[in-house]
Each structure stands twice: as structure tokens, then as C-alpha cells.
Amino acid sequence: MMKEQLLKRIEAREIICGVVGLGYVGLPLAVEKAKAGFRTIGFDVQDKKVDMVNQGYNYIGDVVDNELKELVEQGMLRGTSDFSLIGQADFIAICVPTPLDKHQEPDISYVRSSVEAISHYLKPNTMVVLESTTYPGTTEDLVKPILESNSGLKCGVDFYLGFSPERVDPGNLIYKTKNTPKVVGGIGRDATEVIAAMYRAVLEGDVCEVSSPAIAEMEKILENTYRNVNIGLINELGRLCHEMGISVWEVIDAAKTKPYGFQAFYPGPGLGGHCIPLDPYYLTWKAREYGFHTTLIENSMVINDGQPLYCVDRAMHILNRSKKAINGSKVLVLGVAYKQDIDDYRESPALKVIEELQRVGAQVDFYDPWIPEYRDNGKTIKGQESLSPKMVAGYDLVIITAAHSNVDYDMVQKNAQIIFDTKNVTKNLSCRNNIETL
């Protein structure tokens, strides 16, 4: 009976959606739900985000400014920090951070606290979906018991529960929340079918139904561990190529001419973002519960985690060849975003490069056209406001750590004393006498 009622209400656009967490994942999802004709309430503990949403002010790059404003004005989307309004929602998506703690172990406190808040107001005939990346078993072993215990409702009888991993790629010009395929795994066949129907009513991408939340949780970990391991391989190969006097960038370009059996990955100053540097830690942590050691994965993590330090070591050798010590040298870091052309610096390796440069005595400044300042350890670090020939010439070394397309690299090359390009963004410059690549 619950299944049929929900399917009819989905088709009639009578479902009220709730999205918990209005960040890089939650706000774009909330906007798409509202655009599809579902009245949507966004929940967040940060009043600043709630206020911005209610004013129609966009703070996420993947959301179109005027779309958010129109949805708010039309009454299709609103934000709140009042979790008692969860009782109005028929569909609830949990999109909160799942970082690592200081011991590099999963910190699921945001998930737990969100589920606790939801559980006190959960009503019958509701769909609950966890979208936050996590270890296999979270939905069934953590989320389900809390919801059942505090609400007095029974999963599969009074409400449906499932996992559908977010696949947000900030700055991707082709794939956004709306057209990226979705994976859904519910507790029970009916839950999977109904939750998948809800996503199909909103998104253009395919929806892949799997047999359980654990399958969906593990596939998300696989997606990002696959990238972590392959980037680790390329970073290690890059170190070897440097010792051998071979350009790893040319090697990769040659290898990718093979039309099958090879996918190109590239070296860099390290891994950044909300997924690739973190997700493998969730898997290795969970694996230890079974007495299993993920040797290959852990080795790739060691390589990638050590890449910022390796880049600083290379910078020291570059300066040494100019008879300069790193201690006291002026270094300009170009780009603190974790990838090109975005304003997101979560887990950015550039911040670790800066920290290590300062630790060995370098005087470090940064310039990023997307990020005028960033917060680190409770402090606000301000960047240079612009690049000029005179300013660039005043640094002993320029290190490129993000491949932003709106930087004049030709000007930088003409005026810099030395450039260490960790992203190969200067590959098309004809004059390269002062450039060294990773």
C-alpha cells in the first residue's frame, strides 16, 4: 500500500522533498528537485547558508544564479535550520560531509547527528536516502537503527530507506547533478523501486538499481579508489621518469593513442577534493574489521599523500641549481583550488605544498583568480589580488599547482625567474628555458 501511494504521489508531483545539508551536493540537488515540480525544503545548521538560500543568493558554482532566485520567489524552494519541519517532508536526502578525523579514520558524526535530528520528526510513508559517501554498511548498521529506535517506525513497513551516492564533480561543464547517472540501493525491493522512481522524476541521467545499500556504498568507494590507485601509479611513474630524464607527460600522451585498454591519468602535486583523497581511507578502515589489508590501495595513498612533500623537495633542488636556498627564498604558488577553474579548495594539495614550503623557511604568497582568500587552521590567508610582470619577477620561484585557464601563463613565463609547473599547463608555450615540469 505504501509503495503504490508513493508512486502515485511522485507522478502527481505531490511529494515534498527535504534535503539535509546545503553544500556542494545538497544545494544543486535541492534546486533540481524544485525545478522538477517538487516543493523542497533545504535544511542546514549554518544560518548563513539558510539565509542566502532564502534570499535567492547562490554560493555554489554548479547552481545557476537566476534559477535559484526564481525557485525561491515561486515558493518552490526554501531553507531552514528548524529540523522540526522534517515532519513535512515525504522524501529526505542526507547530503552532509563525511571527512576524516585527525587519525585519518572516518568521521561520520555529521551523518549521525543528521539522522538523529531526522528520526525525531520522521513520519510514516517517508523515503529517506543517504547520499554522503561512506563505508559499506553505514545505511543498514547506523542509519536504520537510529531511525527505527527514535521514531518508533519500522523500516520497510512504515518508511523506506536507501543509499544513493552523490556524484558531484565541481566545475564539470558537461555532467551536472541533473544529467549524471544515479545508483540506488534500498533496503528491500520496494524501497529501491520507489526511491529510484523519485530520482527518475527529477533527473535526466539513467538510474541504476542495485540489490542493497551496501552495493551502492561500495560502488561509490570503488569509483574513487580506482582513480586514487591509478593516479598513485602515475605519480610514482612520474618520479621514476624524472630520475631517468624522461617526460612523463609525453609518455602519457603517447600511451593514450591506444584506442583500447588504457585510460589517461596525470601526475600532480597531490590529490584534493571531497572524495578521491578521502574515500580509500573509509574502505581500508572497514577492511580491518574483517582482518583484511588493502595493500595496493594503501600504497597508492602513501604515494599520493607524499606528493606535496615531493614537490617541495623538487622545488628545493630547482632553487639549488640557481645557487639559492629554499630558506628565505620568495615563492609564488599559482592556484590553491584542488582542480582547475573552480573556487573549491577542500583538501587541496596546494595548501599542503604551501605549508611545507613555509616549514622549510620559504616566504610564500599565492595567487588564485578563483580564490582571493582561504581559511586554514582558523586563520584567513589572503592571496595576491592580481598578477603583474613586476610582481612575478620579484619571486625566486613560481610553482603552478592548479591549471586555471584564466591565468596569463605567457606573461608569467616571460617574467618569472624560474617556474616549476606541476600541472603541465605551460606545455604549449614555445619559450621554455625557465620552466621545469613535474
Beta strands, then each sheet from edge to edge (+ up, - down):
strand 1: 17-20
strand 2: 40-43
strand 3: 77-80
strand 4: 91-94
strand 5: 126-130
strand 6: 159-163
strand 7: 182-186
strand 8: 207-210
strand 9: 330-334
strand 10: 363-367
strand 11: 373-376
strand 12: 379-382
strand 13: 397-400
strand 14: 419-421
strand 15: 435-437
sheet 1: 3+ 2+ 1+ 4+ 5+ 6+ 7- 8-
sheet 2: 10+ 9+ 13+ 14+ 15+
sheet 3: 11+ 12-
end
